[in-house]
Amino acid sequence: MAAANKNSSFIGWLITAGVFCVIWLGTWMTATPPKATQTSKTADITSQDLPLPKKIENFTQFSKEVPVLDVSSTLIRDLRNYPAEFKDKKYFEKHKRSWTMQVMDVAEHDIITGYLKGRNDRDKFAYFRYKNKAGESRYILTYGLAKSSQDATNLAKAADLGLPSTVAAVPEKMERYLSMIDTYERNDDIVDLAPNAPRKIRLQATKSQVPPATPKETSKSSNSTPVQHVKPQNTTSG
């Protein structure tokens, strides 16, 4: 009796194991087989194969890190159009404790250059460019450097600025202009070292006259008779 029960339980275990094997085999058969990995050789890509944009509509990369440069307000494109009297912030920073006379405040650059052409004391003038509240460029012309407001006024009276009756020069401290000057910078003058470049010659008067140089006298007079050498003749004996 015990042997029969043992055989029946063994048969039941085999049947259960067989059922699990059939289920596993069916699952394995119906599952999608993994795709075989194939090694494919990629073709070399050159810059000519990539399409390049013909125009960039809006380039905003690094716009926060590098702000857009306003060329019209920060750079002087051609300094040849600006005379030596046109100064930048460095000049007014150097003389910020001095007083000067504000001669004119105009919108046209040609007005100042035309006025300076008629002056013999141009080295005492200085002018700069600034922007008004509307963002328009204007120019202020100053005259002289003085220690006080009264000294600057006296300089202007002695110079006879030749302004019309409707225009009056007023004393101003140079430090006031530092917050007004536009953000531009003048470089030092470039010296042309070419051999055919124009040169400037400054003539200065001498304290005493310098006599002109005299030609050197010849050691022998032109009227002297030259010495003649007689060549001896060879005589042959007979």
C-alpha positions as CSV (number, residue, x, y, z in Angstrom):
1,M,0.0,0.0,0.0
2,A,2.8,2.4,0.9
3,A,4.6,1.5,-2.3
4,A,1.5,2.4,-4.4
5,N,1.2,5.8,-2.8
6,K,4.9,6.5,-3.4
7,N,4.6,5.6,-7.1
8,S,1.5,7.8,-7.5
9,S,3.2,10.8,-6.0
10,F,6.2,10.3,-8.2
11,I,4.0,10.1,-11.3
12,G,2.2,13.3,-10.2
13,W,5.6,15.1,-9.8
14,L,6.6,14.0,-13.3
15,I,3.3,15.2,-14.8
16,T,3.7,18.6,-13.1
17,A,7.3,18.9,-14.4
18,G,6.2,17.9,-17.9
19,V,3.5,20.6,-17.8
20,F,6.0,23.3,-16.8
21,C,8.4,22.1,-19.5
22,V,5.6,22.4,-22.1
23,I,4.7,25.9,-20.9
24,W,8.3,27.1,-21.0
25,L,8.9,25.6,-24.4
26,G,5.8,27.3,-25.8
27,T,6.8,30.6,-24.4
28,W,10.3,30.3,-25.8
29,M,8.9,29.4,-29.2
30,T,6.5,32.3,-29.4
31,A,8.9,34.9,-28.1
32,T,10.6,37.3,-30.7
33,P,14.1,36.1,-31.4
34,P,16.8,38.8,-30.8
35,K,18.0,40.6,-33.9
36,A,21.5,39.7,-35.0
37,T,23.9,42.5,-34.6
38,Q,25.6,43.4,-37.8
39,T,28.6,45.5,-38.1
40,S,28.2,48.2,-40.7
41,K,30.9,50.4,-42.0
42,T,29.8,54.1,-41.8
43,A,30.8,56.3,-44.7
44,D,33.1,59.2,-44.1
45,I,31.3,62.6,-43.9
46,T,33.0,65.7,-45.2
47,S,32.1,69.4,-44.7
48,Q,30.9,69.5,-48.3
49,D,28.2,66.9,-47.6
50,L,26.6,69.1,-44.9
51,P,24.2,71.8,-45.9
52,L,25.3,75.3,-44.9
53,P,22.9,78.1,-44.1
54,K,22.9,81.0,-46.6
55,K,21.8,83.6,-44.1
56,I,21.4,83.7,-40.3
57,E,18.2,85.5,-39.4
58,N,18.8,85.9,-35.7
59,F,22.0,85.0,-34.1
60,T,21.4,85.0,-30.3
61,Q,24.0,82.6,-29.1
62,F,26.2,84.2,-26.3
63,S,24.1,87.4,-26.6
64,K,24.0,87.7,-22.8
65,E,27.7,86.9,-22.3
66,V,28.8,89.2,-25.2
67,P,26.5,92.2,-25.7
68,V,26.0,93.6,-29.1
69,L,28.6,96.3,-30.1
70,D,27.1,99.6,-31.3
71,V,29.7,100.7,-33.8
72,S,28.1,104.0,-34.5
73,S,28.4,105.2,-30.9
74,T,31.6,103.6,-29.7
75,L,34.1,103.9,-32.6
76,I,35.4,106.7,-34.6
77,R,35.6,105.1,-38.1
78,D,38.0,107.6,-39.7
79,L,40.1,109.8,-37.5
80,R,41.3,111.7,-40.5
81,N,38.0,113.6,-40.5
82,Y,38.7,114.8,-36.9
83,P,41.3,117.4,-36.1
84,A,43.7,117.3,-33.2
85,E,41.3,119.4,-31.1
86,F,38.9,116.5,-31.0
87,K,39.5,114.9,-27.6
88,D,38.4,111.7,-25.8
89,K,37.7,111.1,-22.2
90,K,41.4,110.6,-21.3
91,Y,42.0,114.3,-22.0
92,F,39.2,115.6,-19.8
93,E,40.2,113.1,-17.1
94,K,43.7,114.5,-17.1
95,H,42.4,118.1,-16.6
96,K,39.3,117.4,-14.6
97,R,40.3,119.9,-11.8
98,S,40.7,122.7,-14.3
99,W,38.2,125.3,-15.5
100,T,37.4,126.1,-19.1
101,M,35.1,128.2,-21.2
102,Q,32.3,126.4,-23.1
103,V,32.2,128.1,-26.4
104,M,29.4,126.3,-28.2
105,D,27.2,123.2,-28.1
106,V,26.1,122.3,-31.6
107,A,24.7,119.3,-33.5
108,E,26.8,119.8,-36.7
109,H,30.4,118.8,-36.6
110,D,31.3,121.0,-39.5
111,I,30.3,124.1,-37.5
112,I,33.2,123.5,-35.1
113,T,35.7,122.6,-37.8
114,G,34.8,125.7,-39.8
115,Y,35.1,127.9,-36.7
116,L,38.5,126.5,-35.9
117,K,39.9,127.1,-39.4
118,G,39.7,130.9,-38.7
119,R,41.6,130.7,-35.4
120,N,45.3,131.1,-34.9
121,D,45.2,129.8,-31.3
122,R,43.7,126.4,-32.1
123,D,46.0,124.6,-29.6
124,K,43.8,126.1,-26.8
125,F,40.6,124.6,-28.0
126,A,39.2,121.2,-27.3
127,Y,35.9,119.6,-28.2
128,F,34.2,116.2,-27.7
129,R,31.1,114.3,-28.8
130,Y,28.2,113.3,-26.6
131,K,24.6,112.0,-26.9
132,N,21.6,114.0,-25.7
133,K,18.4,112.5,-24.2
134,A,17.1,111.7,-27.6
135,G,20.2,109.7,-28.5
136,E,21.4,112.3,-31.1
137,S,25.1,113.2,-31.4
138,R,26.2,116.7,-30.4
139,Y,29.5,118.4,-29.9
140,I,30.8,120.8,-27.2
141,L,33.7,123.1,-27.9
142,T,35.8,124.5,-25.0
143,Y,38.6,127.1,-24.8
144,G,41.5,127.3,-22.4
145,L,42.5,125.8,-19.1
146,A,42.4,127.8,-15.9
147,K,42.5,127.4,-12.1
148,S,39.2,129.2,-11.4
149,S,36.0,130.3,-13.1
150,Q,37.1,133.9,-13.1
151,D,40.5,133.1,-14.7
152,A,38.7,131.1,-17.4
153,T,36.4,134.1,-18.1
154,N,39.4,136.5,-18.3
155,L,41.1,134.1,-20.8
156,A,38.0,134.2,-23.0
157,K,37.8,138.0,-22.9
158,A,41.5,138.4,-23.8
159,A,41.2,135.9,-26.7
160,D,38.2,137.6,-28.4
161,L,36.4,134.4,-29.4
162,G,34.5,136.3,-32.1
163,L,31.1,134.7,-31.2
164,P,27.8,136.3,-32.4
165,S,25.8,138.4,-29.9
166,T,23.3,135.5,-29.4
167,V,26.0,133.1,-28.3
168,A,27.8,133.6,-24.9
169,A,30.7,131.5,-23.6
170,V,30.2,130.2,-20.0
171,P,32.8,128.9,-17.5
172,E,32.6,125.2,-16.8
173,K,34.6,122.8,-14.8
174,M,36.2,120.0,-16.9
175,E,35.0,117.4,-14.4
176,R,31.4,118.0,-15.4
177,Y,32.0,116.7,-18.9
178,L,33.3,113.2,-17.8
179,S,29.8,111.8,-17.4
180,M,28.7,113.2,-20.8
181,I,31.5,112.2,-23.2
182,D,30.6,109.4,-25.6
183,T,32.4,106.1,-25.3
184,Y,35.1,106.5,-27.9
185,E,38.8,106.5,-27.8
186,R,41.4,108.2,-29.9
187,N,44.7,106.4,-30.6
188,D,48.1,108.1,-30.9
189,D,49.0,109.5,-34.3
190,I,50.5,107.0,-36.6
191,V,53.8,108.1,-38.1
192,D,54.4,107.2,-41.7
193,L,58.0,106.0,-42.0
194,A,58.0,105.6,-45.7
195,P,60.8,107.5,-47.6
196,N,58.3,109.3,-49.8
197,A,56.0,110.3,-46.9
198,P,55.4,114.0,-46.3
199,R,57.4,115.7,-43.6
200,K,56.8,118.7,-41.5
201,I,59.7,121.2,-41.2
202,R,59.8,123.8,-38.5
203,L,62.1,126.8,-39.2
204,Q,63.4,128.8,-36.3
205,A,65.3,132.1,-36.4
206,T,68.9,132.0,-35.4
207,K,70.4,134.5,-32.9
208,S,73.3,135.4,-35.2
209,Q,73.8,135.3,-38.9
210,V,75.8,132.4,-40.3
211,P,78.2,133.5,-43.1
212,P,77.8,131.6,-46.4
213,A,80.3,128.9,-47.1
214,T,83.2,130.0,-49.5
215,P,84.6,127.6,-52.1
216,K,88.0,126.1,-51.3
217,E,91.1,127.7,-53.1
218,T,93.0,125.5,-55.5
219,S,96.6,124.8,-54.5
220,K,97.9,125.5,-58.0
221,S,97.1,128.5,-60.1
222,S,95.3,127.8,-63.4
223,N,97.8,130.1,-65.2
224,S,100.9,128.1,-64.3
225,T,102.8,126.5,-67.3
226,P,102.8,122.7,-67.1
227,V,106.1,120.9,-67.1
228,Q,106.9,119.1,-70.3
229,H,108.9,115.9,-70.2
230,V,111.1,115.1,-73.3
231,K,111.5,111.5,-74.1
232,P,115.2,110.7,-75.1
233,Q,115.8,109.2,-78.5
234,N,117.6,105.8,-78.8
235,T,120.7,106.0,-81.1
236,T,122.1,102.9,-82.8
237,S,125.9,102.5,-83.6
238,G,126.9,101.6,-87.1
